[in-house]
């Protein structure tokens, strides 16, 4: 083909394809962002930034760290997004598991490029620095001082002393240009009332010292308890997979390596500073990502939390690469991880009660706000997001410190967010009954190389250490730890007489759970709107007596008690006591860590990364039968699988409660349904469970059997297997090559087929799409040779005569007249047009002259047939012998 003609053909194709392109998002900003008028963003003042706690303005030069300016989709975008998310989890949809990239998200659900540019220009004009636009075009990060925040947003930053804890926060609702009204929905980073870590360290020394083998949980114990060993035996250890852990502190390399070396895991090779703090890392098993302003080393327990999350997610997904995302706020960390699509699994062990989250008061009534949109973005990218359900039972707002000295809850009935989000898998806590600790039926007296001593699954009960200490002390009243009257109790202990006195002694220590009840707030952000929880998702097909039609949590649960028995972890000594040493608690080995430093921890901060590790393994196990890089929101699948007990995927947990003792009729500002009742106790019983699945408001669907869950999930997929290794066909004949389509027990999609046939002059006809297993035929037709035909004119001559054709038509037109002649001209014109089109199209093709065909030459060929259902695909190959 000539160069000129190739360009013409390419131009024609480009014009046609460009007409199919999607239109860019329209600009939403109307008017100038530099206008004088500004509007307030309600719901962006923390509920504890109260005058009674106010200590006055901070230093105007105080750096604020990374701040996020958040936006949300329009109502129309939200409607389209909701529809897409449903399709991505519907095996019958063409969008099933067809995940978006951040750029595709931006084009469909983000702001326009012009709008983002205007916002960034305005922030720069206010003096802010390190301005970064999200790839999804739905938020902007920046840094600045308290004085710059006050100047730009019209709110002062003050210090607040809340029950002895110092914080800073904006005192009034921030102001933004009127042109951004309805576009900018809020900020993160104007205060440091950040989400709290959902972990609890062991409160007391081990009271079952005679059973040292059951004194703590090691990686091998978890592997046996939840049947992860079967996955390991099949070669599934997370290799090639990525798991992102959210943090808000720098960490020490020694803690991670001490833990990994103690239990036979690969140690990490990272760059550190002179204090052994990781500054960069891209080890096969660990990657360090700084997603904003470096927060430095936290002094608020965040180092121990990060150690727990990284050590135990890695203890489960032993071959995976853990990606630690570090910013000054774990929510900013997950924004960064989602926007950069860092991993198909994210685990977050921080949360806050729904009342505290500033995603409410949407300018689009009934639509989600910024955090929800970001979590939906995660799901649309195929990310499965795990979050701890909380450690304060049904009183998840009581975490900054109660106002009573008796540890009675005062902040009302509350669940933790984002575990209560429909886009998130909320992970609750379980415990081992105290009378099964050390039971030789379940425990060995020797440790395996991975620390394991558990022999088989041990029935679990709900995590509520207040209740379990009561049970223990009621059964062993002579114990020095539970002495009636307290005469021989350990120093600092009170007499544990019942569940209430246990709470008074050790504070609230139980799994968070319940119904969403505060995702909207009244004007002024002072109280929840009654019955304003997230609506119950269609996939949450469970019924719990007495509960409204709202999102229920948790979804699943795993061991979380720090005392029955608790997880070993390695962390700086400063995280375990008032000791300021940064030496690792495991520097002298595990026995010293346990006996001398009591380096044991629990909380739903342990259960969330544990399940994240399991799903990382399952992602690897499914990779052989699916091209999917992730599962997205796994909740619809979990609840679907739970409908059938026969798959063995879940261990029901229906004993125990998450009761919390509280100060009657508090808080007075909340609707009556959320206040502490006159009885002084509220909570849920695990026995009040869904009849089919065993789901309850304390343990959810229960824990999982990892290998059975992997098998059940694989049952949603399909395989292709040839019925024979080769098929023979005579030249010029056809044959039906048959392939067996096997669908899993839970497969509900439709398989579409394709065929790659390298045999020349052979046609492979694919079978029609199907949603049923069985034998499918690929009809292959071969061709005989044909004689070569020589045209009377060469290619150049043909083109010459084609160019003369319009002249011939002109002569005919000039020579004839009348109706009959005009009809002949029209016919001749049609013939001429046809000839011209044929010549033009042929000129866009090969320049070689026409010749005969050798047909399908005899030989042996490899035929590849494929089946696709959503993003799940399989291939099968066989040999075609042409004789």
Secondary structure, 3 states (H helix, E strand, C coil): CCHHHHHHHHHHHHHHHHCCCCCCCCCCCCCCCCCCCEEECCCCCCCCCCHHHEEEECCCCCEEEEEEEEECCCHHHHHHHHHHHHHHCCCCCCCCCCCCCHHHHHHHHCCCHHHHHHHHHHHHHCCCEEEEECCCCCEEEEEEEHHHHHHHHCCCEEEEEECCEEEEEECCCCEEEHHHCCCEEEEECCCCCCCEECCEECCCCCCCHHHHHHCCECHHHHHHHCCCHHHHHCCCCCCCCEEEEEECCCCEHHHHHHHHHHCCCCCCCCEECCCCEEEECEECCEEEEECCCCCCCCCCCHHHHHHHHHHHHHHHCCCCEEEEEECCCHHHHHHHHHHCCCCCEEEECEEEEHHHCCCCCCCCCCCCCHHHHHHHHHHHCCCEEEEECCCECCECCCCCCCCCCCCCECCCCECEECCCCCCCEEEEEEEECHHHCCCCCCECCCCCCCCCCECCCCCEEECEHHHHHHHHHHHCCCCCCCCCCCCCCCCCCCCCCCHHHHHHHHCCCECCCEECCECCECCCCCCECCCECCECCCCCCCCCCCCCCECEECCEEEECCCCCCCEECCCEHHHCCCCCCCCECCCCCHHHHHHCCCCEEECHHHHHHHHHHHHHHHHHHHCCCCCCCCCCCCHHHHHHHCCCHHHCCEECCCCCECCEEECCCCCCCCCHHHCCCCCCEECCECCCCCCCCCCECCCECCEECHHHHHHHHHCCCEEEEECCCEEEECCCCEEEEEEEEEECCCCCCCEEEEEEECCCCCEEECCCCECCCEEEEEEEECCCCCCCCCCCCCHHHHHHHHHHHHHHHHHHHHHCCHHHHHHHHHHHHHHHHHHHHHHHHHHCCCCCCCCCCCCCCCEEEEEEEEEEECCEEEEEEEEEEEC
